[in-house]
Amino acid sequence: MLDQAVDFVLSKLYYSVGTRTEKIEFPGKYEIPKEIVSEAILNAIAKEIIQIME
């Protein structure tokens, strides 16, 4: 479920693609790193669970 939420948010963000230099793959990055998006969603879920348990 977390992965689906992260994928949804990332699908709405700008993704820039660089040029190939040495590798076959194109380098690219999101405007907000995936790790930060993942952590933010996880924190929001944890906060909601804590509020429910109180």
Biopython code that builds the backbone (N, CA, C, O; Angstrom):
import numpy as np
from Bio.PDB.StructureBuilder import StructureBuilder

atoms = [
    (1, "MET", "N", (0.810, -1.183, 0.000)),
    (1, "MET", "CA", (0.000, 0.000, 0.000)),
    (1, "MET", "C", (0.866, 1.264, 0.000)),
    (1, "MET", "O", (0.558, 2.238, -0.688)),
    (2, "LEU", "N", (1.952, 1.236, 0.780)),
    (2, "LEU", "CA", (2.881, 2.373, 0.798)),
    (2, "LEU", "C", (3.492, 2.566, -0.584)),
    (2, "LEU", "O", (3.614, 3.694, -1.062)),
    (3, "ASP", "N", (3.872, 1.478, -1.218)),
    (3, "ASP", "CA", (4.467, 1.571, -2.556)),
    (3, "ASP", "C", (3.503, 2.195, -3.563)),
    (3, "ASP", "O", (3.910, 2.983, -4.416)),
    (4, "GLN", "N", (2.238, 1.840, -3.460)),
    (4, "GLN", "CA", (1.240, 2.409, -4.372)),
    (4, "GLN", "C", (1.079, 3.906, -4.141)),
    (4, "GLN", "O", (0.945, 4.674, -5.094)),
    (5, "ALA", "N", (1.092, 4.316, -2.888)),
    (5, "ALA", "CA", (0.976, 5.746, -2.578)),
    (5, "ALA", "C", (2.187, 6.511, -3.081)),
    (5, "ALA", "O", (2.048, 7.597, -3.644)),
    (6, "VAL", "N", (3.368, 5.955, -2.883)),
    (6, "VAL", "CA", (4.598, 6.602, -3.364)),
    (6, "VAL", "C", (4.585, 6.691, -4.887)),
    (6, "VAL", "O", (4.912, 7.736, -5.450)),
    (7, "ASP", "N", (4.215, 5.616, -5.546)),
    (7, "ASP", "CA", (4.153, 5.627, -7.007)),
    (7, "ASP", "C", (3.162, 6.664, -7.523)),
    (7, "ASP", "O", (3.419, 7.325, -8.529)),
    (8, "PHE", "N", (2.020, 6.810, -6.830)),
    (8, "PHE", "CA", (1.035, 7.798, -7.234)),
    (8, "PHE", "C", (1.612, 9.206, -7.132)),
    (8, "PHE", "O", (1.501, 9.996, -8.069)),
    (9, "VAL", "N", (2.224, 9.516, -5.997)),
    (9, "VAL", "CA", (2.797, 10.855, -5.814)),
    (9, "VAL", "C", (3.896, 11.108, -6.839)),
    (9, "VAL", "O", (3.948, 12.183, -7.436)),
    (10, "LEU", "N", (4.766, 10.137, -7.047)),
    (10, "LEU", "CA", (5.854, 10.312, -8.013)),
    (10, "LEU", "C", (5.316, 10.520, -9.425)),
    (10, "LEU", "O", (5.926, 11.232, -10.223)),
    (11, "SER", "N", (4.182, 9.905, -9.736)),
    (11, "SER", "CA", (3.608, 10.059, -11.079)),
    (11, "SER", "C", (3.128, 11.488, -11.329)),
    (11, "SER", "O", (2.961, 11.902, -12.477)),
    (12, "LYS", "N", (2.908, 12.238, -10.247)),
    (12, "LYS", "CA", (2.439, 13.621, -10.369)),
    (12, "LYS", "C", (3.589, 14.627, -10.365)),
    (12, "LYS", "O", (3.375, 15.809, -10.633)),
    (13, "LEU", "N", (4.806, 14.171, -10.064)),
    (13, "LEU", "CA", (5.964, 15.063, -9.980)),
    (13, "LEU", "C", (6.703, 15.152, -11.310)),
    (13, "LEU", "O", (6.612, 14.262, -12.155)),
    (14, "TYR", "N", (7.427, 16.239, -11.471)),
    (14, "TYR", "CA", (8.262, 16.430, -12.655)),
    (14, "TYR", "C", (9.449, 15.479, -12.597)),
    (14, "TYR", "O", (10.077, 15.332, -11.549)),
    (15, "TYR", "N", (9.759, 14.837, -13.710)),
    (15, "TYR", "CA", (10.883, 13.909, -13.812)),
    (15, "TYR", "C", (11.803, 14.394, -14.920)),
    (15, "TYR", "O", (11.406, 14.458, -16.083)),
    (16, "SER", "N", (13.023, 14.733, -14.557)),
    (16, "SER", "CA", (13.961, 15.214, -15.574)),
    (16, "SER", "C", (14.874, 14.075, -16.027)),
    (16, "SER", "O", (15.307, 13.248, -15.225)),
    (17, "VAL", "N", (15.149, 14.054, -17.304)),
    (17, "VAL", "CA", (15.990, 13.013, -17.882)),
    (17, "VAL", "C", (17.262, 13.654, -18.406)),
    (17, "VAL", "O", (17.219, 14.618, -19.171)),
    (18, "GLY", "N", (18.393, 13.108, -17.986)),
    (18, "GLY", "CA", (19.681, 13.614, -18.437)),
    (18, "GLY", "C", (20.116, 12.947, -19.729)),
    (18, "GLY", "O", (19.313, 12.310, -20.411)),
    (19, "THR", "N", (21.369, 13.093, -20.054)),
    (19, "THR", "CA", (21.919, 12.478, -21.263)),
    (19, "THR", "C", (22.808, 11.297, -20.884)),
    (19, "THR", "O", (23.395, 11.256, -19.803)),
    (20, "ARG", "N", (22.889, 10.354, -21.789)),
    (20, "ARG", "CA", (23.750, 9.194, -21.559)),
    (20, "ARG", "C", (25.199, 9.583, -21.784)),
    (20, "ARG", "O", (25.515, 10.288, -22.743)),
    (21, "THR", "N", (26.069, 9.133, -20.915)),
    (21, "THR", "CA", (27.493, 9.359, -21.117)),
    (21, "THR", "C", (28.236, 8.043, -21.251)),
    (21, "THR", "O", (28.915, 7.798, -22.248)),
    (22, "GLU", "N", (28.104, 7.200, -20.241)),
    (22, "GLU", "CA", (28.823, 5.929, -20.265)),
    (22, "GLU", "C", (27.897, 4.717, -20.210)),
    (22, "GLU", "O", (28.265, 3.633, -20.662)),
    (23, "LYS", "N", (26.720, 4.892, -19.668)),
    (23, "LYS", "CA", (25.798, 3.778, -19.493)),
    (23, "LYS", "C", (24.752, 3.763, -20.596)),
    (23, "LYS", "O", (24.572, 4.747, -21.313)),
    (24, "ILE", "N", (24.068, 2.638, -20.721)),
    (24, "ILE", "CA", (23.004, 2.485, -21.708)),
    (24, "ILE", "C", (21.752, 3.225, -21.248)),
    (24, "ILE", "O", (21.003, 3.756, -22.068)),
    (25, "GLU", "N", (21.524, 3.259, -19.927)),
    (25, "GLU", "CA", (20.318, 3.862, -19.379)),
    (25, "GLU", "C", (20.434, 5.386, -19.322)),
    (25, "GLU", "O", (21.525, 5.938, -19.174)),
    (26, "PHE", "N", (19.295, 6.045, -19.442)),
    (26, "PHE", "CA", (19.248, 7.496, -19.293)),
    (26, "PHE", "C", (19.170, 7.817, -17.797)),
    (26, "PHE", "O", (18.332, 7.254, -17.092)),
    (27, "PRO", "N", (20.025, 8.710, -17.306)),
    (27, "PRO", "CA", (19.893, 9.109, -15.905)),
    (27, "PRO", "C", (18.696, 10.032, -15.737)),
    (27, "PRO", "O", (18.413, 10.852, -16.610)),
    (28, "GLY", "N", (18.013, 9.905, -14.646)),
    (28, "GLY", "CA", (16.862, 10.768, -14.403)),
    (28, "GLY", "C", (16.636, 10.955, -12.924)),
    (28, "GLY", "O", (17.123, 10.178, -12.103)),
    (29, "LYS", "N", (15.883, 12.007, -12.587)),
    (29, "LYS", "CA", (15.564, 12.232, -11.185)),
    (29, "LYS", "C", (14.262, 13.000, -11.071)),
    (29, "LYS", "O", (13.900, 13.795, -11.939)),
    (30, "TYR", "N", (13.568, 12.736, -9.969)),
    (30, "TYR", "CA", (12.330, 13.442, -9.664)),
    (30, "TYR", "C", (12.659, 14.772, -9.000)),
    (30, "TYR", "O", (13.744, 14.946, -8.444)),
    (31, "GLU", "N", (11.705, 15.720, -9.062)),
    (31, "GLU", "CA", (11.939, 17.014, -8.433)),
    (31, "GLU", "C", (12.046, 16.880, -6.919)),
    (31, "GLU", "O", (12.705, 17.694, -6.273)),
    (32, "ILE", "N", (11.404, 15.862, -6.345)),
    (32, "ILE", "CA", (11.549, 15.518, -4.930)),
    (32, "ILE", "C", (12.021, 14.064, -4.903)),
    (32, "ILE", "O", (11.365, 13.200, -5.484)),
    (33, "PRO", "N", (13.145, 13.775, -4.241)),
    (33, "PRO", "CA", (13.654, 12.398, -4.229)),
    (33, "PRO", "C", (12.639, 11.397, -3.683)),
    (33, "PRO", "O", (11.864, 11.705, -2.777)),
    (34, "LYS", "N", (12.662, 10.201, -4.249)),
    (34, "LYS", "CA", (11.725, 9.143, -3.871)),
    (34, "LYS", "C", (11.798, 8.828, -2.374)),
    (34, "LYS", "O", (10.774, 8.549, -1.750)),
    (35, "GLU", "N", (12.987, 8.871, -1.803)),
    (35, "GLU", "CA", (13.157, 8.561, -0.386)),
    (35, "GLU", "C", (12.402, 9.562, 0.494)),
    (35, "GLU", "O", (11.829, 9.182, 1.515)),
    (36, "ILE", "N", (12.401, 10.827, 0.104)),
    (36, "ILE", "CA", (11.722, 11.856, 0.877)),
    (36, "ILE", "C", (10.205, 11.683, 0.779)),
    (36, "ILE", "O", (9.497, 11.808, 1.778)),
    (37, "VAL", "N", (9.715, 11.395, -0.419)),
    (37, "VAL", "CA", (8.284, 11.160, -0.600)),
    (37, "VAL", "C", (7.843, 9.964, 0.241)),
    (37, "VAL", "O", (6.810, 10.010, 0.909)),
    (38, "SER", "N", (8.620, 8.915, 0.202)),
    (38, "SER", "CA", (8.313, 7.697, 0.946)),
    (38, "SER", "C", (8.272, 7.967, 2.448)),
    (38, "SER", "O", (7.358, 7.519, 3.140)),
    (39, "GLU", "N", (9.256, 8.695, 2.944)),
    (39, "GLU", "CA", (9.321, 9.017, 4.374)),
    (39, "GLU", "C", (8.147, 9.890, 4.802)),
    (39, "GLU", "O", (7.586, 9.684, 5.877)),
    (40, "ALA", "N", (7.773, 10.853, 3.981)),
    (40, "ALA", "CA", (6.649, 11.739, 4.307)),
    (40, "ALA", "C", (5.334, 10.962, 4.394)),
    (40, "ALA", "O", (4.537, 11.181, 5.307)),
    (41, "ILE", "N", (5.115, 10.064, 3.452)),
    (41, "ILE", "CA", (3.888, 9.261, 3.464)),
    (41, "ILE", "C", (3.880, 8.326, 4.664)),
    (41, "ILE", "O", (2.854, 8.171, 5.327)),
    (42, "LEU", "N", (5.010, 7.708, 4.943)),
    (42, "LEU", "CA", (5.106, 6.811, 6.093)),
    (42, "LEU", "C", (4.856, 7.560, 7.398)),
    (42, "LEU", "O", (4.175, 7.041, 8.283)),
    (43, "ASN", "N", (5.390, 8.761, 7.531)),
    (43, "ASN", "CA", (5.157, 9.567, 8.737)),
    (43, "ASN", "C", (3.685, 9.935, 8.872)),
    (43, "ASN", "O", (3.144, 9.919, 9.978)),
    (44, "ALA", "N", (3.035, 10.265, 7.766)),
    (44, "ALA", "CA", (1.613, 10.612, 7.806)),
    (44, "ALA", "C", (0.773, 9.412, 8.234)),
    (44, "ALA", "O", (-0.172, 9.559, 9.009)),
    (45, "ILE", "N", (1.112, 8.237, 7.737)),
    (45, "ILE", "CA", (0.384, 7.026, 8.119)),
    (45, "ILE", "C", (0.607, 6.723, 9.597)),
    (45, "ILE", "O", (-0.341, 6.400, 10.313)),
    (46, "ALA", "N", (1.837, 6.823, 10.053)),
    (46, "ALA", "CA", (2.150, 6.548, 11.455)),
    (46, "ALA", "C", (1.430, 7.531, 12.374)),
    (46, "ALA", "O", (0.912, 7.135, 13.418)),
    (47, "LYS", "N", (1.395, 8.793, 12.001)),
    (47, "LYS", "CA", (0.709, 9.802, 12.818)),
    (47, "LYS", "C", (-0.784, 9.491, 12.914)),
    (47, "LYS", "O", (-1.385, 9.629, 13.979)),
    (48, "GLU", "N", (-1.370, 9.076, 11.808)),
    (48, "GLU", "CA", (-2.795, 8.732, 11.801)),
    (48, "GLU", "C", (-3.062, 7.523, 12.696)),
    (48, "GLU", "O", (-4.057, 7.499, 13.420)),
    (49, "ILE", "N", (-2.195, 6.535, 12.654)),
    (49, "ILE", "CA", (-2.355, 5.341, 13.497)),
    (49, "ILE", "C", (-2.245, 5.715, 14.961)),
    (49, "ILE", "O", (-3.011, 5.216, 15.785)),
    (50, "ILE", "N", (-1.316, 6.576, 15.296)),
    (50, "ILE", "CA", (-1.137, 7.001, 16.692)),
    (50, "ILE", "C", (-2.372, 7.750, 17.176)),
    (50, "ILE", "O", (-2.808, 7.554, 18.311)),
    (51, "GLN", "N", (-2.939, 8.605, 16.332)),
    (51, "GLN", "CA", (-4.130, 9.352, 16.716)),
    (51, "GLN", "C", (-5.323, 8.424, 16.933)),
    (51, "GLN", "O", (-6.138, 8.655, 17.826)),
    (52, "ILE", "N", (-5.422, 7.385, 16.122)),
    (52, "ILE", "CA", (-6.524, 6.414, 16.274)),
    (52, "ILE", "C", (-6.383, 5.653, 17.590)),
    (52, "ILE", "O", (-7.376, 5.356, 18.254)),
    (53, "MET", "N", (-5.145, 5.343, 17.957)),
    (53, "MET", "CA", (-4.897, 4.537, 19.149)),
    (53, "MET", "C", (-5.060, 5.341, 20.439)),
    (53, "MET", "O", (-5.202, 4.751, 21.510)),
    (54, "GLU", "N", (-5.045, 6.649, 20.363)),
    (54, "GLU", "CA", (-5.138, 7.466, 21.586)),
    (54, "GLU", "C", (-6.528, 7.550, 22.114)),
    (54, "GLU", "O", (-6.764, 8.199, 23.133)),
]
sb = StructureBuilder()
sb.init_structure("model")
sb.init_model(0)
sb.init_chain("A")
sb.init_seg("    ")
for serial, (resi, resn, name, xyz) in enumerate(atoms, 1):
    if name == "N":
        sb.init_residue(resn, " ", resi, " ")
    sb.init_atom(name, np.array(xyz, "f"), 0.0, 1.0, " ", f" {name:<3s}", serial, name[0])
structure = sb.get_structure()
